[in-house]
């Protein structure tokens, strides 16, 4: 199958070239178009991720930036630190929380608000038991 399905302007380049296309749930996201094998990390980064980052105004994109962003967003969304450790495939939680999960002031405010809500709930239950 040729890329003309997605890019009609390139149909002239596709003549005589059979290209693989797969869109099943178990198929690779980044695969070579000719053989269907996994693309190399470098090719994914240079052909897909860096151009997408440039379009979004992100000047520096690499695998480390993506891993740190992922870990930080998991922590910000309220994911359990041990779950984040598992997602990052770290054997210890130290690197996950110390290196990958970046400090975000809003998440600190949310954490304090959640703790205050928990303490308030417990003290109101205690007051009901005492009365």
C-alpha positions in Angstrom: 0.0 0.0 0.0 1.3 3.4 -0.9 1.3 6.7 1.1 -1.1 8.3 -1.5 -4.0 7.4 0.8 -2.7 10.0 3.3 -0.6 12.2 1.0 -2.1 12.3 -2.5 0.5 14.8 -3.7 3.2 12.1 -3.3 1.4 9.5 -5.5 3.9 9.9 -8.3 6.7 8.9 -6.0 4.8 5.8 -4.9 4.4 4.2 -8.3 5.7 0.6 -8.1 6.6 0.7 -4.5 4.7 -1.5 -2.2 4.5 -0.1 1.3 3.2 -1.6 4.5 0.4 0.0 6.5 -0.9 -1.3 9.7 -3.3 0.2 12.1 -4.2 -2.6 14.5 -4.1 -2.1 18.2 -1.0 -4.3 18.6 0.9 -2.7 15.7 3.9 -0.5 16.1 3.4 3.2 16.3 6.7 4.0 14.5 7.5 1.4 11.9 9.4 1.5 8.7 7.0 1.9 5.8 8.8 -0.6 3.5 9.4 -3.5 5.9 7.1 -2.8 8.9 10.0 -3.3 11.4 10.6 -0.9 14.3 12.3 2.4 13.5 15.5 3.2 15.3 15.3 5.6 18.3 17.3 8.2 16.4 15.0 8.1 13.4 11.9 8.5 15.5 13.4 11.4 17.3 14.8 13.2 14.2 11.9 12.5 11.8 8.9 12.8 14.0 9.4 14.1 17.5 11.8 17.0 16.9 9.7 18.4 14.0 6.6 18.1 16.1 8.3 19.9 18.9 9.5 22.7 16.6 5.9 23.2 15.4 4.8 23.5 19.0 7.6 26.0 19.8 9.6 23.5 21.9 13.2 24.2 21.0 14.8 21.2 22.7 13.2 17.7 22.5 15.0 14.5 23.3 14.2 11.2 25.1 15.4 12.5 28.5 13.1 15.6 28.2 10.2 13.3 27.3 10.8 10.9 30.2 11.1 13.8 32.7 7.9 15.4 31.4 6.0 12.1 31.6 7.1 11.4 35.2 6.3 15.0 36.2 2.8 14.9 34.6 2.1 11.5 36.3 3.1 13.0 39.7 1.1 16.2 39.0 -2.0 14.2 38.1 -1.9 12.6 41.5 -0.4 9.2 40.5 1.0 7.1 43.4 4.8 7.5 43.4 5.2 3.7 43.3 3.0 3.6 40.2 5.2 6.3 38.6 8.3 4.2 39.6 6.8 1.2 37.8 5.9 3.3 34.7 9.5 4.6 34.5 10.8 1.0 35.0 13.0 2.1 37.9 14.1 -0.5 40.5 14.2 2.2 43.2 11.9 5.1 43.8 14.8 7.5 44.5 15.7 8.2 40.8 12.1 8.4 39.9 11.2 11.2 42.4 14.7 12.9 42.7 15.7 13.0 39.0 12.7 12.5 36.8 9.8 14.1 38.6 10.4 17.8 38.5 9.2 20.3 41.2 6.0 22.1 40.2 4.7 24.7 42.6 1.0 24.1 41.7 1.3 20.5 42.6 2.8 21.5 46.0 -0.3 23.7 46.6 -2.6 20.9 45.7 -0.8 18.5 48.0 -1.1 20.9 50.9 -4.8 21.5 50.1 -5.5 17.7 50.0 -3.7 17.2 53.3 -5.7 20.1 54.9 -8.9 18.5 53.6 -8.0 15.2 55.1 -7.1 16.7 58.4 -10.3 18.7 58.5 -12.3 15.5 57.7 -10.7 13.6 60.5 -11.1 16.4 63.1 -14.8 16.7 62.2 -15.3 13.0 62.6 -13.4 13.1 65.9 -15.6 16.0 67.1 -18.7 14.0 66.3 -17.4 11.0 68.3 -16.5 13.3 71.3 -19.9 15.0 71.3 
